[in-house]
Amino acid sequence: MAGLEEPFADVRLFPDGFSLPELKWRELLFVGAVRAEGDAFVRDPSRPLPPFRVPDLLPPGVRFRARADGDRVRLERIGRAGL
């Protein structure tokens, strides 16, 4: 069906977060779905988020630390925004 995007599946889960290919991370930053807030990143719920096969990867209000991990970016949950 035209116009429907297949959910993104290349996500590796960890107890404290997950990792994505660097290109997907750059896409999230480019479309504004994720933005810097101080020394962390947060989901911007006013911007579109591409569909992911794993639900609730980037819930609004949760802060993430991002670090390079080879050709991927690892996102670790570090708390709630504003705390």
C-alpha positions as CSV (number, residue, x, y, z in Angstrom):
1,M,0.0,0.0,0.0
2,A,1.5,3.3,-1.1
3,G,2.4,5.9,1.6
4,L,2.8,3.4,4.5
5,E,6.2,3.1,5.9
6,E,7.5,-0.3,7.1
7,P,8.4,-0.1,10.9
8,F,12.1,0.2,11.4
9,A,13.5,-3.1,12.8
10,D,17.3,-2.7,13.2
11,V,17.1,-1.9,17.0
12,R,19.3,-3.6,19.6
13,L,17.9,-3.5,23.1
14,F,19.9,-3.2,26.3
15,P,18.7,-3.1,29.9
16,D,19.4,0.7,30.0
17,G,18.4,1.6,26.5
18,F,19.0,0.6,22.9
19,S,21.2,1.2,19.8
20,L,20.4,2.2,16.2
21,P,22.5,2.5,13.1
22,E,24.1,6.0,13.0
23,L,22.2,6.9,9.8
24,K,18.8,6.3,11.5
25,W,20.0,8.4,14.5
26,R,20.9,11.2,12.1
27,E,17.5,11.0,10.5
28,L,15.8,11.4,13.9
29,L,17.8,14.5,14.6
30,F,17.2,15.9,11.1
31,V,13.4,15.6,11.2
32,G,13.5,17.0,14.8
33,A,11.9,14.0,16.4
34,V,14.8,14.0,18.9
35,R,16.5,17.2,20.1
36,A,19.4,18.1,22.4
37,E,18.4,19.3,25.9
38,G,21.5,20.2,27.9
39,D,23.9,17.2,27.8
40,A,21.1,14.8,26.9
41,F,18.5,14.2,24.1
42,V,14.8,14.1,24.4
43,R,11.9,13.2,22.2
44,D,10.0,16.1,20.7
45,P,6.3,14.9,20.7
46,S,5.4,17.8,18.3
47,R,7.6,16.3,15.5
48,P,6.9,13.1,13.5
49,L,8.6,9.9,14.7
50,P,9.2,7.2,12.1
51,P,7.5,3.9,13.0
52,F,9.6,1.4,14.9
53,R,8.9,-2.3,15.3
54,V,9.7,-2.0,19.0
55,P,7.1,0.3,20.6
56,D,7.9,3.2,23.0
57,L,11.6,3.4,22.3
58,L,11.6,7.2,22.7
59,P,8.8,8.1,25.1
60,P,8.2,11.9,25.6
61,G,9.8,13.3,28.7
62,V,12.6,10.7,29.0
63,R,16.2,11.9,28.7
64,F,18.8,9.8,26.8
65,R,22.6,10.0,26.6
66,A,23.9,9.2,23.1
67,R,27.3,7.8,22.4
68,A,28.9,6.3,19.3
69,D,29.3,2.6,19.2
70,G,31.0,1.6,16.0
71,D,28.6,2.3,13.1
72,R,25.7,2.6,15.6
73,V,24.6,5.1,18.3
74,R,23.7,3.7,21.7
75,L,21.0,5.6,23.7
76,E,20.9,5.1,27.4
77,R,18.0,6.3,29.5
78,I,19.2,8.8,32.2
79,G,16.0,10.1,33.7
80,R,13.0,12.4,33.1
81,A,13.2,15.7,31.3
82,G,13.2,18.7,33.7
83,L,14.6,16.7,36.7
